[in-house]
Amino acid sequence: MQRFMTMLAMQLDEFIVDSHALEIGEFLAKHGRGFLLRCALDRAPDLIGVDWDPASRLRKTEFNPRIQPDVLPMNFGSQFSVYRLRPRPGVTVHMTVGRLVESDVCIPDSSISKRHAKVRLLEGDGFAIMDLNSRNGTVVDQTQLPVRVWQQLEDSAAVQLGDMKLTFMLGQQFVEFLQKAFGVAA
């Protein structure tokens, strides 16, 4: 029987405790160095400052300081799905993204191809993404990616796989987002 190390979405709540309790190095070692974040809330742009316009001067995933914690919905953290970008230990720096359970990052959405994209861990802390000739394409910061061409992902990049809109965050940025959004100073 073949074992798969598929990474399904995790709820944001699962990361909040570790963002409070662990040092940044421990957090990155446990959870990985890159994340794709999806918010189900219609008000997400107001709450976390998500701005899909790459020309904007705002960092797209900064917590909006004008929103007070008592304005946040009780289940704010559970409205997020987090996909960890973490290569299999000792196997590869490439991760497949698709709706197949065999994918390294499985996103079970009908607009996402079985083998939609590949993500590669770059030297240092960077990541790059490549569309694998998917049916509905891959868009990064409002630019449709050509097939089988690597595109480096910048902090807060807006990534669209099929119909699914996600925000890419490096580990340090993700921890800072959690700490700001949930009341812990960075």
N, C-alpha and C positions, 0 to 999 in steps of 0.2 A: 504494500500500500504506500502510495506516494504522499509525503507530507508537504503541505503548502504553508508558507509563512505570509499569507495574505494579510495586508493591513487594511482593515475596514475602518470606517469612520468611528471616531471616539467622541464622546461628548466633552465639551469644554470644561465642564465641572471636574472631570477626571484629572485635568492638568492644574487646576487652581491650587489645590493643596500642595502639590510639589513646587509650584512657583513661589509659595510662601516658605516652605520648609527646607528646600535644597539650595545649595550654592549653584551658580550658573553652570559651572563645569559638571556638577553632579546631574543637574537637570538635563543637559545636553547628552551626557553619556547614557542616561536612562531612556530619553525620549527621541533623540535624534537632533539633527541640526537644521532641518527644514520642515515647513508645515504648509499645508493648503487648508485654508479656513473658509467655511461656508456658513452664512448666517441665514436663518429662515425668517427672521423678523422683517416685516415691511419697513420698519423704522430704522433699520441698521445704519443707513447713511447718516441719520441724525445722531444716533447714539455713539457710534465709534468713529465718525469722521471718514467713512469710506467714500472715496471720490474716484470714480472710474475714469476721470480725465487725467491723463499722464502729464498734461501741462500745468496742472494745479500746483500751487505752492504748498498746499497741505500734504503732510505724509498721509497716505490713504488710510492707514489703520490706526491712527492716533485716537485715543479715547477723547471724545469731545468734552473739554473741561467745563463747558456751559451746562452740561447735563449733570444734575445732582444725583447721588446714589439713590435717594428716595423716589426718583422719577423712573428708575429702571424697573422693568417688570420683575416679579418675584422669580420667574424661571428664566431670567436673562441668559445665564450660562448654558442652560439646556437647549437654547435656540441655535447654538453653534454646533457644527460638525467639524471635526479636525481630522485631517488625513496626514499621518506622519510620513515624511520622506526619509526613510532610513534603509540603506542597502542591507541585504542579508549579510551577516557576519562572515568574513573571509571568502565570500563568493564573488561579488561584483560591485562595481560602483554605479551600475545601471539599474533602474527600476522600471518595470512596465506598469502602465496605468491603463485600466480598462474595466469593463464590467464583468469579465471572467473572474471566477473565484481564484484561478491560478495566478492572476496578476499580483504583482508586489503591492500595488495600491489598487484595491478593488472599489469601484464606485458604481453601485448597482442602479444605473439610471438609463432608461431606454434611448436617450439621445447620445449616449457615449458608446463608442464602438467596443467590440470585444477586446481588441488590442488598439487602443486609441492613441497613446503617446508613450514616449520614453522620457525618463528624467535621469540626468547624470549628475553625480557628485563631482564638483570641480576641485582643483587644488585650493587649499585654504577653506573658506566657508561657502563658496559659491555653488550654484546649481544651474543647470541648463535643461531645456525641454525641447523635444522634437516630436512633431506630428508623424504618425505612422500610416499616413494615407487614410485617415479616419473618414467616416461618412459625413460627419457634421463639422469637422475641422477643429483646429485649436487656435485660439486668439490670445495674444499677450499684449496688454495695454492698448487694446483696440486695433491691433495689427494682426491680420490673418497670417499664420505661419505657413511658409511653403512646406511641402511634404519633404520629409527626411533631411531637414536643415536644422542644426542646433541653434537655439536662441537662449542666451544667458538670461536668467531671471534676476531682476533687481528686487531689493527689499520693497515690499508693498505692491508688487506687480499684480495687476488684475489679470487673472487667467480664466479663460472660458473654454471649457471642454464640452462640446455639444451645446446644450442649453444651460449647463451648470456654470454659474459664476462663482469663482473662488478668489481668495486673496492669498498670495504667497508671502510667507514670512520666514526669515531666518530665525534661529533659535533665540538669540539675544533679544531681538525685536519682539518675538512672541512672548517671552517671559516679561518684558517691560509692559507689553499690552495687558497681560493678565494682572500684573501688579497695579497698574494705573486703573484699570477697569474695576478691580475688586478691592481697592482701598489700601494697597501696600505700596509704600514708596520704593522706587527702584534703587 
